[in-house]
């Protein structure tokens, strides 16, 4: 079996991913991901929302967000009326500490040379109690098996990392997040035949109910928890407590001695 050629967040890789999302199976997956975004985006509140990954693929869902200032950081040149674009590396975000209310990672970890560093940066820029949504390809799925046996080489999305959801959850836990796997998406085979995709659409409801951990894509929700340490106030003893218990202070004047 030929080894996989890894692909990271380079502009040409993103371009191939956008093309793939317009294919029959890619578009079917994208519609399922947009449905989840339509559920979750109205639940995110604050002033600043950050998108990393492929935000241009989900712009139609952004209108549902109550957060009006939306930012995307990417190496890819892309203009949008819905987001403020910053050109940069997701592994080194040009954003101040504790300034972002919510973050959406749309397959950003799958095509990064250092996915753990992205999560560290997200933890840095999120405010306390800030929220994160992570979409990632699941290796423990029919798609993961397809990836292994189809010998897809360097083709996107198959050349992505396909990180285990529990591994991402462990990283989040180490960074102080409460996290949970909230959805598994796309339980059909990655076939490029629209008729078969439509005919097998009923599998989605069964998969989401009975084997959510085996979806081609997982959605993880996390909340940045910050331990609020209360300083221990030193209780200074009263003067009478400092004195030896054998001595009793008094305010009476000493008798005059002639």
C-alpha positions as CSV (number, residue, x, y, z in Angstrom):
1,X,0.0,0.0,0.0
2,X,1.4,3.4,-0.9
3,X,2.1,5.9,1.9
4,X,-0.1,9.0,2.2
5,X,1.2,12.3,1.1
6,X,0.3,14.7,3.8
7,X,-1.1,18.1,2.8
8,X,-1.2,21.2,5.1
9,X,-2.8,24.6,5.0
10,X,-1.3,25.8,1.8
11,X,-3.3,27.9,-0.7
12,X,-3.3,25.2,-3.4
13,X,-4.6,22.6,-0.9
14,X,-7.4,25.0,0.1
15,X,-8.3,25.5,-3.5
16,X,-8.5,21.8,-4.1
17,X,-10.7,21.4,-1.0
18,X,-13.1,24.1,-2.2
19,X,-13.3,22.3,-5.5
20,X,-13.9,19.0,-3.7
21,X,-16.7,20.5,-1.6
22,X,-18.5,21.3,-4.9
23,X,-18.5,17.7,-6.0
24,X,-21.6,15.5,-5.2
25,X,-20.2,13.9,-2.1
26,X,-18.4,17.0,-0.9
27,X,-21.6,19.1,-1.3
28,X,-23.6,16.4,0.6
29,X,-21.2,16.7,3.5
30,X,-21.2,20.5,3.3
31,X,-25.0,20.6,3.6
32,X,-24.8,18.4,6.8
33,X,-22.1,20.7,8.3
34,X,-24.1,23.8,7.5
35,X,-27.1,22.3,9.3
36,X,-25.0,21.9,12.4
37,X,-23.7,25.4,12.1
38,X,-27.3,26.6,11.8
39,X,-28.0,24.9,15.1
40,X,-24.9,26.1,16.9
41,X,-24.1,29.6,15.6
42,X,-27.3,31.2,17.2
43,X,-26.1,29.8,20.6
44,X,-22.8,31.8,20.4
45,X,-22.8,35.3,21.8
46,X,-20.3,38.1,22.2
47,X,-18.6,40.7,20.1
48,X,-16.0,38.8,18.1
49,X,-16.3,35.5,16.2
50,X,-13.2,33.9,14.7
51,X,-13.2,31.4,11.8
52,X,-10.2,29.2,10.9
53,X,-10.0,26.7,8.1
54,X,-12.4,27.1,5.1
55,X,-14.8,29.9,6.2
56,X,-15.5,30.8,2.5
57,X,-17.3,27.4,2.2
58,X,-19.8,28.2,5.0
59,X,-20.5,31.9,4.4
60,X,-24.2,31.3,3.9
61,X,-24.5,30.1,7.5
62,X,-22.8,33.2,8.9
63,X,-25.9,35.3,8.7
64,X,-27.4,33.2,11.5
65,X,-24.8,34.3,14.0
66,X,-25.7,36.9,16.6
67,X,-22.0,38.0,16.7
68,X,-21.7,40.7,14.1
69,X,-17.9,41.1,14.0
70,X,-16.6,38.0,12.3
71,X,-12.9,37.5,11.6
72,X,-11.1,35.0,9.5
73,X,-7.3,34.3,9.6
74,X,-6.0,32.5,6.5
75,X,-3.1,32.3,4.1
76,X,-5.6,32.3,1.3
77,X,-6.6,35.6,-0.3
78,X,-10.3,35.8,0.0
79,X,-12.7,38.7,0.1
80,X,-16.0,38.7,1.9
81,X,-18.6,41.2,2.9
82,X,-19.5,39.1,6.0
83,X,-16.1,38.7,7.6
84,X,-13.0,40.8,8.3
85,X,-10.1,39.1,6.8
86,X,-6.6,38.9,8.3
87,X,-3.9,37.2,6.3
88,X,-1.7,35.1,8.5
89,X,-1.0,31.7,9.9
90,X,-3.6,30.0,12.2
91,X,-0.6,28.6,14.2
92,X,0.5,32.2,15.1
93,X,-2.7,34.3,15.3
94,X,-2.1,38.0,15.0
95,X,-4.8,38.6,17.7
96,X,-4.6,39.9,21.3
97,X,-4.9,37.6,24.3
98,X,-8.4,37.1,25.7
99,X,-10.2,39.1,23.0
100,X,-12.3,36.6,21.0
101,X,-15.7,35.3,22.2
102,X,-16.1,32.2,20.0
103,X,-14.1,30.3,17.5
104,X,-15.1,27.9,14.7
105,X,-12.4,25.5,13.4
106,X,-13.7,24.3,10.1
107,X,-11.3,21.4,9.3
108,X,-8.5,23.7,10.3
109,X,-6.8,21.0,12.3
110,X,-7.0,18.4,9.5
111,X,-4.7,20.4,7.2
112,X,-2.3,22.1,9.6
113,X,1.3,21.2,10.0
114,X,0.8,21.7,13.8
115,X,-2.8,21.2,14.9
116,X,-1.9,21.3,18.6
117,X,-0.3,24.7,18.2
118,X,-3.6,26.0,16.6
119,X,-5.5,24.9,19.7
120,X,-2.9,26.6,22.0
121,X,-3.4,29.8,20.0
122,X,-7.2,29.5,20.2
123,X,-6.9,29.1,24.0
124,X,-4.8,32.2,24.2
125,X,-7.1,34.4,22.2
126,X,-10.4,33.2,23.7
127,X,-11.9,35.0,26.6
128,X,-12.7,33.0,29.8
129,X,-15.9,31.0,29.1
130,X,-15.3,31.5,25.4
131,X,-16.6,28.7,23.1
132,X,-15.1,26.6,20.4
133,X,-16.6,24.5,17.6
134,X,-14.3,22.0,15.8
135,X,-15.2,20.1,12.6
136,X,-12.8,17.3,11.8
137,X,-12.5,14.2,9.6
138,X,-12.9,11.0,11.6
139,X,-10.5,8.1,10.8
140,X,-12.8,5.6,12.6
141,X,-15.4,5.8,9.9
142,X,-16.3,4.4,6.5
143,X,-14.4,7.3,5.1
144,X,-11.4,6.5,7.2
145,X,-11.5,3.0,5.7
146,X,-11.9,4.3,2.2
147,X,-8.9,6.5,2.8
148,X,-6.8,3.5,3.7
149,X,-7.8,1.2,0.9
150,X,-8.4,3.7,-2.0
151,X,-4.7,4.8,-2.0
152,X,-5.8,8.4,-2.6
153,X,-2.2,9.7,-2.3
154,X,-2.0,13.4,-2.0
155,X,-5.6,14.2,-3.1
156,X,-7.7,16.4,-0.8
157,X,-9.4,15.7,1.5
158,X,-7.8,12.3,1.9
159,X,-4.3,13.6,2.4
160,X,-5.5,15.4,5.6
161,X,-4.5,14.2,9.1
162,X,-7.9,12.6,10.0
163,X,-7.3,13.1,13.8
164,X,-9.0,10.9,16.3
165,X,-11.8,12.8,18.1
166,X,-10.5,11.6,21.5
167,X,-7.1,12.9,20.7
168,X,-8.5,16.4,20.0
169,X,-10.6,16.1,23.2
170,X,-7.5,15.2,25.2
171,X,-5.7,18.3,23.8
172,X,-8.6,20.5,24.8
173,X,-8.7,19.0,28.3
174,X,-5.0,19.8,28.7
175,X,-5.6,23.4,27.7
176,X,-8.4,23.7,30.3
177,X,-11.5,23.2,28.2
178,X,-14.7,21.5,29.0
179,X,-15.5,19.5,25.9
180,X,-17.9,17.1,24.4
181,X,-18.5,15.2,21.1
182,X,-21.9,16.6,20.1
183,X,-22.4,15.2,16.6
184,X,-21.3,12.7,14.0
185,X,-22.0,13.5,10.4
186,X,-22.0,11.7,7.1
187,X,-22.4,7.9,7.4
188,X,-22.6,7.2,3.7
189,X,-19.7,6.1,1.5
190,X,-17.8,8.8,-0.3
191,X,-19.2,7.9,-3.7
192,X,-19.5,10.6,-6.4
193,X,-22.9,9.4,-7.7
194,X,-25.7,11.8,-6.9
195,X,-28.4,9.2,-7.3
196,X,-26.9,6.8,-4.9
197,X,-26.2,9.6,-2.4
198,X,-29.8,10.6,-2.5
199,X,-31.1,7.1,-2.2
200,X,-28.9,6.4,0.8
201,X,-29.7,9.6,2.6
202,X,-31.9,7.7,5.1
203,X,-28.7,6.2,6.6
204,X,-27.9,9.6,8.2
205,X,-30.7,9.5,10.7
206,X,-29.8,5.9,11.7
207,X,-26.1,6.7,12.1
208,X,-26.7,9.9,14.1
209,X,-28.8,7.9,16.5
210,X,-27.1,4.5,16.8
211,X,-23.4,5.0,16.0
212,X,-22.6,8.7,16.1
213,X,-18.9,8.1,16.8
214,X,-18.6,6.5,13.3
215,X,-19.5,9.5,11.2
216,X,-17.1,10.7,8.6
217,X,-16.9,14.1,10.4
218,X,-17.2,14.8,14.1
219,X,-18.2,18.1,15.8
220,X,-16.7,18.9,19.1
221,X,-17.9,21.7,21.3
222,X,-15.6,23.2,24.0
223,X,-15.8,25.9,26.6
224,X,-12.6,27.6,28.0
225,X,-12.7,27.2,31.8
226,X,-10.5,29.4,33.9
227,X,-9.9,28.6,37.5
228,X,-10.6,31.7,39.5
229,X,-8.2,31.5,42.5
230,X,-9.2,33.6,45.5
231,X,-6.2,35.1,47.2
232,X,-5.8,34.0,50.8
233,X,-6.0,37.1,53.0
234,X,-3.5,37.0,55.8
235,X,-5.3,37.6,59.1
236,X,-3.0,39.6,61.2
237,X,-3.3,38.9,65.0
238,X,-4.5,41.6,67.3
239,X,-2.0,43.2,69.6
240,X,-3.4,41.4,72.6
241,X,-2.9,38.1,70.7
242,X,0.7,38.9,69.9
243,X,1.5,39.4,73.6
244,X,2.3,36.4,75.8
245,X,-0.8,35.1,77.5
246,X,1.1,35.6,80.7
247,X,1.0,39.4,80.3
248,X,-2.2,41.3,80.5
249,X,-2.1,44.8,79.0
250,X,-3.7,47.6,81.1
251,X,-4.4,51.3,80.6
252,X,-4.3,52.1,84.4
253,X,-1.6,54.5,85.5
254,X,1.1,53.1,87.7
255,X,0.8,54.3,91.3
256,X,2.9,57.3,92.3
257,X,5.8,56.3,94.4
258,X,7.0,58.9,96.9
